[in-house]
Amino acid sequence: MNGEIQINPLHWLILALHVLLSLYTAGHALLYKRDPRAAFAWIAVSLSFPFVGPLLYFLFGINRVRTRGRQLGPALRLRLPAGHERSENETGRLPPAAEVSWEYRELARISDAVTRRPLLDGNHVELLHNGEQAYPAMLEAIDAARHSVYLSTYIFDTRGVGHCFVDALGNAVARGVAVRVLMDGFGELYSLPWASRSLKRVKVPVARFLPPRLLPPSFHVNLRNHRKILVVDGSIGFTGGMNIGDRHMAADLANPSRTVDAHFRVTGPVVSQIEEVFLKDWAFATGEVRGASDVAASPAQGQAICRVIVDGPDEDLDKLAMVLIGAVSAAQHSLYIMTPYFLPSRELISALQAAALRGVDVCVILPEKNNQPLAHWAARNLLWELLHWGVQVYYQPPPFVHSKLFVVDEHYVQVGTANIDPRSLRLNFELALEIYDKNFATLITEHFNSVRARSKCLTVDQMDQRPLPVRLRDALAWLFSPYL
């Protein structure tokens, strides 16, 4: 009529809704994302893709875990064993008997301030190679349990050795032991039959951490509990890189998925800190708040001074990343890193380069065969930056090696569940154990050097001589490194 263009009011409503949603999600990303690159990317997605962008941000961009963790805060102030009660706001102190060398006191203070957990002396840490050593020790501890068994794992494969764990846990319940098993909601899906069903059949109380749900919708794909914890009677603990499954039976040459890994048996007062981490995770997943073990505090077992470091998206600071950078800066003679996935932050790359330029023997050992090709390719895109400034990088031969080791000057060791990549240091719930013990550090250093002796040293020329298609592939994988 008269050449006028008629606009359907519904179109105006849809346009207005798109603008409001896009501006709201863009503003939320601007205010709450700590990484400017992530903030910029989410703002661009929210503004560029009508409705789809805000929906993606709602599903994957919002950290809902921190809010829920703060809501549970009052309930999560758990009672520690006698002698280890501590205010949540109190900064840890070096124990009176601690003999941390003066050159590492600054590193200890950094971790004091970041973790707000005390260093505890009188611990013993034992290295366990592969499932052949770790699983029998873990099953023996469960079979001897009298009071409590707390197990947390990312993957629980119920076939083979996993069936032995199901039986042992069920038998412990039948003896009257308080057993609790926590599995990651997505990690459990890696194997069939699901472990939770097998455990429930033998009356084991089990929970899943942030499981995917349709009603009400819950798709916390990137917020995974990657911790591996076993605490028995509050007096013996296990942690490290190993899940539960036959893949870690590395001596079986016929096993097509065999994986080399390291796990650790811990005794002494620091076990109370490992138990505390499990109990907080259990309370988060179930709402059941349990006190620490009623048994007496673990007596001194050795000479190791230890502390637990926890990190995850519910924390205010990147605790583990800060401690790692502090440890790299404190290195005087040697710095050895073994990890399956290596995608360090710009800050950590700079710290490693600076350490090498100071004359520190900086060496990183990675697996030549990787079960995550994208992570392997992405790492290759940045290795030249380290090699150029004197950082040594080695590929150790197959089978795939999942071990996570961090050693400074044959004095300080950090072990645990975290890889050196954005997923572990920003998205996952992780646990690390820092250890001041020269004898243990020497043992780990000897293991590291034995692996280095049979590994292949990379060079800048090798990185530069990659064919163009390979370099493009590696660079493209690196673009997605925050999500690998």
Summary of the structure (lengths in Angstrom):
residues: 484
radius of gyration: 23.9
end to end distance: 57.1
largest distance: 93.3
contacts: 1634
relative contact order: 0.12
helix: 44%
strand: 20%
